Amino acid sequence: MTQALATTSLESLARISGGGQRLARLADKLQSSTILKVAAEIRARQAAGQDVCDLTVGDFDPQYFPIPEKLREATKAALDAGATNYPPAAGIPALRDSVQRFYARHLGLNYPIDSVLIAAGARPLIYALFRVVVDPGDTVTFPAPCWNYPFYSEIVNAHGDAVICAPQDAFQPGPGVLDAAIKKSNLIVVNTPLNPTGTVTPKAALAKLSETMVRENEGREKRGERPIYLAYDHVYWMLSLGCDHVTPCALVPEMAKYTIFIDAISKAFAATGLRVGWALGPTDVIAKMNTLLMHTGGWAPKPEQTATAAMLDDDDAIATYHATMKPAIERRLRALHLGFQRLKSEGHSVDSIEPTGAIYVSARVHPFGKKAANGLEIRNNEDVRRFLLEGAGLGVVPFQAFGVPGDTGWMRLSVGSVSEAQIESGLARLGVALQALA
């Protein structure tokens, strides 16, 4: 029997395309990432020798953006010291203490240690938050364009309510825009600086949102109802450019009862693969998020936790790293924005919004009705994406991937994995491709 199993191929039996009643209902609703699909196509083209300026994935190429030396060396030291066993479920005490001190120094937010929860990046924390404050049938509201919040809403069987924001507002909600949603929502998600747009939520809008939420929750408490919470996803806050980062609790302290901060080392230190994130919030919510992550194994690796604690406590190391990293990001963002504005001034059907944070540029390419040199007629955003990839060697992601309906030509351009030279050559190819449109 053992010999038969050893020589039996299960390939034909294991290859099942799906359908029928094999899976739970949730499985039928799950969708894979559009961004990763586009990125896979680009990798295939690059492997075939095509010159592609890949502006798709929100990641960092270590040859351009290595992690801080302090973080790298501290990780190695932790491994050498034997930090390879399970960490405490809520995070190692050294890191929780370090996060607590870091937020007090840099954001003026003084939280108790029980408000700090560590996990394997920001994603498990967002999932845990959705799970513990959102019931099936509840409403989750988020401005759009947005990151993956619609998918998290589906996973918890909630109603995802996208409030579409306009390009003239830098795709950000103005003061009062979310007021109507507050009355019907159980969770509001704000991401600033915003992935995918590279823009920042205005201080006035955040203050108005916070004031309205506090009033709403005062009424809910009197009626014996659950409060509405704010997920404040600010993983890019240390990459704000030319503007101060503000927080709801600094503007309206009462928001500490209802705000859950989501943060990580992934963007600020180009450490997407090290998987260390943290949440800060009201202790009752944090405790239940911790319990959920205990059962799902959402811990960050112990060596990386140890190293992150050392990094966050070293302001000089952070300042030294950002003195190189942030200007490099800003040069790339500025080159893209100015390049699109130059093409616009030449009469081409393109536009862009000046970036103020993160690693993204919102760019518009809308020569609808024209034909590319390969005969492709450009009718929608997918045609624009194909035109940019095939005609100019530029990999981009349409805004439909970020919850925005309609074909307006808006795309996300990410700069973390390309050089300045690649951006310049890509813009040059784009100019030639636009000129050749008929």
N, C-alpha and C positions, 0 to 999 in steps of 0.2 A: 504493500500500500504506500509506504513512504517513498519507494523508488518510483512508483507511478506518478505520485504528486510532483516529484522532483523533475520529471521529464515532460509533464503535461503543460502545454502552452494555454494560458488563459486569456490570451490577447483578444480573440474573437468574442469571448463571453463578456469581457470587461468593457469592450467598446460599445457603449450604449448612448444613443443620441438624445434620449429623453422622450417626453410625451407620456401619455397614459396617466396612471395614478401612482407612480413610483415615489413622488416627492410631496412634501407639505405645500400648502397653498402659498406660503411666503416665497418658496423657491421660484414659483412662476412669476413673481413680481420683481425678483432681484435682477438688476441690470449691471453689466460690467462697465468699467470706466471708459468713456469715450476718449479721454485723454490718452490712456494707455493703448487703446486701439490705434490711434493716430501715431503714437510714438513707435509702435511696433512696425508700422508701415515705413516710417522714416529709417529705422534701423536696417530694415531690409534693403532700402535704396542705398544707404551708406555702405552696407556690406557688398553691394554690387558695384561700388566705385563712384556713385553719384555724389557730387558736392552739395550737401544740404546744410543750411544754417538752421539747426534744430532749436526752435523757440517754443517747444510744446510743454515739456514736463517741468513742474515747479521744483527742480532739484539743482544741485550744484556739482559741477565737474571738479574733482579735487585738484586737477592740474591748474585750474584758475582760482579756485576757492578752497584751499585746504582747511581743515579744522584748526583751531588754535593750538599752538605748540603746548601750552599749558594743559589743555584737555587731552591731547594725545599722550603726553608723557605721564600724566596722572592716571590714565587708563592702563597704560603698561605697568605702572608701579602697583596699581591695585591688583592686577592679574598676578604679578610676581609675588605679592603679599598673600596670595591665596584667597582672594575675594571671589570665589567661584560657587558658593553655595546659595541657597534661597535667601533673598532679602526679606525683611519684614513686609507684610502685605501693604502697609500704607507708605512704604519707602523707608530707607535707612534714616535713622535719626539725624545724622550729620547733614544729609541733603535737605530734609524737611526744615531743619534749623537754618540752613544756608538760604533756602528759598524765602523763608520768613524774614531774614535779615535783608536780603536783596530787595524785596518789595518795599520794606520800610525805608531803605536808603534811597532807592531810585524812583519810587512811585508815591512815597509818603503814605503807604498803606500798612497799618500795624494790625496784623491778624494773630490770633492765638495759634499755637502749633497744631491744635486739633482741626484747624481749618485747611491744613496743607495735606494734599494727597499726591503721591508720585505714581506714575504709570509708564508703560512702554510707549511713549510718545503721546501726542494730543488725541489721536483717534480713539483709543480705548476710553479715555476720559469723556469725550463727547458722547460716545455710545452709552457709557454708564449714566451720564447725566440724563440723556433722553429716557433711559429705562426707569430711572427712579422718580422723575417728576412728571412724566407724560403717560397718561392712560390711553388705551385704545379708544379712538373716537375724539380725543382731544385735538386742539389746533396748535400747531407750531408755526410761527410767523418768522420770515426772514426776508430782508431786502434782497433783490436780485438785480444784476448777476450775483451769484453766490457759489460757494464751495459745495460740498456734498450733502448739505442739510436736507434736501428733499429725499435722498435715499435713506437717511437715518429716520426721517419721519415715516417712510413706508415700512421700515423694519419694525417699528413699534406700533404699527397700525394707526398712526395719527394722520390728521389732515394737514398737509403741508400747504401753507398759505404764502405764496411768493408775492411780495410787493415790488412791482417792476419799477426800477429807477431809470431816469432819463440821462442821455449823454450830456445834455446841457447842465446837469447837476453833478457831472463827473461820476455818474451812476451811483450816487449816494442819496440817502433819504434826507430831505430838508427838515427843519423843525416842524413837528406836528404831523409829519407824513404817516407815522406809525400809530398815531393816537387811536384811530378807528379800530385797528387790529388789536390793540391792548384789551379792549372790552371783551373780545371773543377768544383770546388766546390763553394758553397755559404756559407757553414758553416762547420767548422772542430771542432770536439769535442775531447778534451784531458781530461782524468780523471787520476789524480795522487795525492797520492798513488792510485793504480788501484784496483777497484773492478771488476774482481774477483781474481786477481793474487797475491795481496799483495806486488807488486813491484812498483818502482818509475821511472818515465820518466827521462832519463838522462839529465843533465843540457845542455850538448852540443846539444842534439836533440831538446830541447825546444828553445835554442838560434837560431839554424839554421832554425827551423820552423818560428820563429818570424821574422827573417830577410827576409826570402823568402816571407812571407805574406805581409810585409810592401812594398817590391818592387812590388809585384803583385798588391797591391791596389793603388800604385802610378800610374801604367799603367792603371788600371780600371778607376781611377778618370779622367785621361786625355781623355779616350774614352767615358766618361759619363756613365759608368756602375756602378752598385751597388757593394759595396765592399764585400769581403769575411770576415766573422767574425770567431772568436775563442771562443767557449764555454769552459771555463777553470773550470772544475768541480773538486774542491779540498776539498770536504767535509771531507776527512780524513787527511788533511795536518797537523793537530796538533798531529796526531798519526804516524808521520814519525819516523822511528826507525834507529838510527845510521847514519843518513844523514840529510843534511840541505834541507829544502823545498825552492824551487825557483819558481819565477813567471815570466811570459812573460814580464810584464810591468817593472819589475825591471831590466831585462836583456836588453830589447829594449823598452825604454819609449814610442816611437811612437805607440807601440801596444795598448796604452790606448784608441786609436780611435776605435779599433776593437775587444777588449777583453771584455767578460762578465764573471765575476767571479760568480761561484755558490758555496754557502757555507751554513752551518746549524749547529745547536747545536746537531743534532741527533747522530753523531758519537763521536765527541770530548768530549761530556759530557754524553754519554750513554743515551741520552734523545730522543729516537726515537718516543715516543708517545706524546711528548709535542708539536711537529709540529711548530717549528720556524726556518725559513731559510732566507737567504738574497742573493741578487745579487748586484754587483757593476759593473758599466760599463759606456760607453758613454751616456750622458744624453738623447740624442734623442731616443736611443734604450730603455733605462730604462723607459722613459715617456710612450712609447707605450706598454711596458710590463705591466706597472701599469694600463693603461686604460683597457687592456684585462682582467687583474685579477679583476678589479672593477666589470666587468660584469659577471665573473664566481664565484665571492665570494671566492677568494683564500687567504683571510686574515688569519694571525695567531691569535690565541686567545689573547685577551688583557692582562689577568693575566700573561701568559707565556712571552709575549713581555716585560712587565714591569720587570719580573724577569731576563730575558736574558740581558736586559740593565744593571741591577745591576751586573750580573755575569761578563760580558765582561769588565766592568770598574774595576774589582777587580783582579789584576794580582796575588796577594798573594793567593787568593782563588783558582784561576786556577792552580797555581803552586802546591799548597797543594794537590789538587784533582789528578792532573796528576802524582804526586810523588807516588801515590798508584796505580792508574789505569794503567799507561803505563807499569810499570814492570810486573803487573799481565797479561796483554795482551802478553807482550814479552815472559814471561815464557811459556805460552800456545803455542805460535807460535813456539818457539824454541823446545819444547818437541815434537811437531808434526814433524817438519823438521828433527830433530836428530833421532827420532824414525823411520822415513822412510829411512833415510840414513843408519841406523843400519841394517834394514831389507834388504836394497840393498847390503850392504857389506856381508850379509849372503847368497847372491846368488839369492834372490827373484826378481821377475820382477816388481820392484817398483822404484820410484825416487821422488824427490821433489826439489823445488827451494827455496833458502834462502829468507825469507820474509824481506822486508825493510820498510814496512808501512802497515797501515790499520789493519784489523783483520783476514786476510786470508793467507792460504798456498796453493800454487799450488802443487798438488801431482799427481803422475802418478802411476797407477796400470794397468799392461798390460800383464797378463799371458794368452794371447790369444791362443786358441786351447786346453787349459787344461779344466778339468772338476772339479767342486766343489764337496764336500762331498754329496750334495743333488742331484747330477747328472746333474746340470746345466753346459752346455758347454759355456765357455766364448768366445764370438765372437765379441762383440762390446762394446761401452761405457755403454749402458743400461744394458748389462749383468754384466759388472764390478760393476755398481751401485747396482744391485740386489745382487751380490756376497758379496759386502761389507756390505750391510744391513742385509741379511739373514745369512751370514756365520760369520760375525764379529761384528754385531751390530753397524756398523758405517754408519751414514747418511751423504751422500755427494751429490754434484750436478755436473753432467758432463758438460764439456766445451761447448757442443752444446747449452746449455741454454744461453751462452754468445757469440753467433755469430760465433763459430768456427766449421766448417764442419769437417767430418772425425772422425774415431774411433781410437784414439791414446792412450786412457786411461787416459787423463788428467782430473782432477777433482778439484773443489773448496772446500776447507775445511775452515769453519768459526768457530772462537773460542769464540765468545761473550756470548754464552749460555751454556757453559760446564765448569766443574771444571777441575783442573789439574789431579785429581784422575780419573775422567772419561776418560780423554785422555790416561792416562797410561794404564788403564784396556782395553780400546778400542784397543790400539796398541798391547797389549798382545794377545787379541782375534784375531787380524789380523794376527799376526805371526803364530798362531795355524792353522788358516784357509788357509794361504798360504802354510804351510807345508803339509796340507792334500790334496792339488791339485794333480790331477793325469793326 
